[in-house]
Amino acid sequence: METFHFQAEIIEWRGPAPFLFTAIPDEHIGAIRYAAMTASYGWGVVPVVATIGGTEFATSLFPRDGSYLLPVKLAVQKAEGIGLGDRVAVAMRVGRLAAR
């Protein structure tokens, strides 16, 4: 599947933990929606594998106001030394982690 590359600010949204997210840029929404037609497992969430810095992690995009939010797990925040307001480079693909 296609890998999406973007830069985004770490934001807070009072929803499910971990509370810190990045917003997916508008230019990627159409391609993500298309990929989600076969990858989504319901409720509009989309499984993804993302990389911030040197940390790769599996999570699911949350639909929000016609777009998506990428949760930034606490383990990723700690490993990369990032927090609210920081700008990060993200590489992300729709799907699940490959078995190792």
Sine and cosine of phi, psi and omega as CSV:
sin_phi,cos_phi,sin_psi,cos_psi,sin_omega,cos_omega
0.00,0.00,0.36,-0.93,-0.01,-1.00
-0.89,0.46,0.63,-0.77,0.11,-0.99
-0.98,-0.19,0.77,-0.64,0.01,-1.00
-0.99,-0.17,0.71,-0.71,0.04,-1.00
-0.86,-0.51,0.74,-0.67,0.03,-1.00
-0.34,-0.94,0.27,-0.96,0.13,-0.99
-0.91,-0.42,0.63,-0.78,-0.04,-1.00
-0.45,-0.89,0.38,-0.92,0.05,-1.00
-1.00,0.05,0.60,-0.80,0.10,-0.99
-0.97,0.26,0.84,-0.55,-0.03,-1.00
-0.86,-0.52,0.27,-0.96,0.06,-1.00
-0.94,-0.33,0.64,-0.77,0.09,-1.00
-0.63,-0.77,0.80,-0.60,-0.05,-1.00
-0.97,0.24,0.99,0.14,0.03,-1.00
-0.66,-0.76,-0.56,-0.83,0.00,-1.00
-0.91,0.42,0.52,-0.85,0.06,-1.00
-0.82,0.58,0.55,-0.84,0.36,0.93
-1.00,-0.08,0.10,1.00,0.06,-1.00
0.97,0.24,-0.31,0.95,0.04,-1.00
-0.96,-0.28,0.69,-0.73,-0.12,-0.99
-0.58,-0.81,0.20,-0.98,0.29,-0.96
-0.86,-0.52,0.58,-0.82,0.08,-1.00
-1.00,0.10,0.67,-0.74,0.04,-1.00
-0.98,0.21,0.78,-0.63,0.00,-1.00
-0.87,0.49,0.56,-0.83,-0.06,-1.00
-0.81,0.59,-0.57,0.82,-0.08,-1.00
-0.92,0.40,-0.24,0.97,0.00,-1.00
-0.98,-0.19,-0.17,0.99,-0.14,-0.99
-0.88,0.48,-0.72,0.70,-0.01,-1.00
-0.86,0.51,-0.72,0.69,-0.01,-1.00
-0.92,0.40,-0.60,0.80,0.03,-1.00
-0.93,0.38,-0.68,0.74,0.04,-1.00
-0.87,0.50,-0.65,0.76,0.01,-1.00
-0.90,0.43,-0.74,0.68,0.02,-1.00
-0.90,0.44,-0.55,0.84,-0.04,-1.00
-0.93,0.37,-0.34,0.94,0.00,-1.00
-0.86,0.51,-0.49,0.87,0.02,-1.00
-0.94,-0.35,-0.29,0.96,-0.09,-1.00
-0.98,-0.19,-0.41,0.91,-0.08,-1.00
-0.92,0.39,0.57,-0.82,0.02,-1.00
-0.93,-0.38,0.36,0.93,0.10,-1.00
0.89,-0.45,0.24,-0.97,0.01,-1.00
0.84,0.55,0.24,0.97,0.03,-1.00
0.99,0.15,-0.04,1.00,0.04,-1.00
-0.98,0.21,0.53,-0.85,-0.08,-1.00
-0.81,-0.59,0.87,-0.48,0.03,-1.00
-0.93,0.36,0.69,-0.72,0.01,-1.00
-0.64,-0.77,0.34,-0.94,0.19,-0.98
-0.89,-0.46,0.83,-0.55,-0.05,-1.00
-0.84,-0.55,0.40,-0.92,0.09,-1.00
-0.75,-0.66,0.80,-0.60,0.13,-0.99
-0.82,-0.57,0.83,-0.55,-0.09,-1.00
0.88,0.47,-0.80,-0.60,0.03,-1.00
-0.98,-0.19,0.20,0.98,-0.09,-1.00
-0.95,-0.31,0.89,-0.47,0.08,-1.00
-0.99,-0.13,0.66,-0.75,-0.02,-1.00
-0.49,-0.87,0.47,-0.88,0.05,-1.00
-0.98,-0.18,0.65,-0.76,0.04,-1.00
-0.35,-0.94,-0.21,-0.98,0.05,-1.00
-0.71,-0.71,0.70,-0.72,0.08,-1.00
-0.94,0.35,0.63,-0.78,0.07,-1.00
-0.98,-0.20,0.79,-0.61,0.09,-1.00
-0.93,0.38,0.67,-0.75,-0.02,-1.00
-0.41,-0.91,0.91,-0.42,0.08,-1.00
0.79,0.61,0.71,0.71,0.03,-1.00
0.99,0.17,0.05,1.00,0.01,-1.00
-0.78,-0.62,-0.36,-0.93,0.04,-1.00
-0.67,-0.74,0.48,-0.88,0.15,-0.99
-0.91,-0.42,0.69,-0.72,0.07,-1.00
-0.99,-0.14,0.92,-0.39,0.06,-1.00
-0.92,0.40,0.69,-0.72,0.06,-1.00
-0.96,-0.30,0.97,-0.22,-0.10,-0.99
-0.86,0.51,0.48,-0.88,0.02,-1.00
-0.84,0.54,-0.64,0.76,0.02,-1.00
-0.87,0.49,-0.61,0.79,0.02,-1.00
-0.94,0.33,-0.68,0.74,0.03,-1.00
-0.83,0.55,-0.73,0.69,-0.02,-1.00
-0.93,0.36,-0.72,0.70,-0.04,-1.00
-0.88,0.47,-0.58,0.81,-0.08,-1.00
-0.98,-0.19,-0.06,1.00,0.01,-1.00
0.89,0.45,0.65,0.76,-0.04,-1.00
-0.91,-0.42,0.38,-0.93,0.01,-1.00
-0.38,-0.92,-0.13,-0.99,-0.05,-1.00
-0.78,0.63,0.77,-0.63,0.04,-1.00
1.00,0.00,-0.24,0.97,0.04,-1.00
-0.94,0.33,0.49,-0.87,0.07,-1.00
-0.97,-0.23,0.75,-0.66,-0.06,-1.00
-0.79,-0.61,0.46,-0.89,0.14,-0.99
-1.00,-0.08,0.75,-0.67,-0.06,-1.00
-0.84,-0.55,0.70,-0.72,0.23,-0.97
-0.90,-0.44,0.74,-0.67,-0.13,-0.99
-0.51,-0.86,0.62,-0.79,0.11,-0.99
-0.72,-0.70,0.52,-0.85,0.06,-1.00
-0.97,0.26,0.71,-0.70,0.02,-1.00
0.70,-0.71,-0.21,-0.98,-0.04,-1.00
-0.90,-0.44,0.29,-0.96,0.07,-1.00
-0.89,0.45,0.64,-0.76,0.07,-1.00
-0.95,0.31,0.57,-0.82,0.05,-1.00
-0.89,0.46,0.65,-0.76,-0.04,-1.00
-0.97,-0.25,0.00,0.00,0.00,0.00
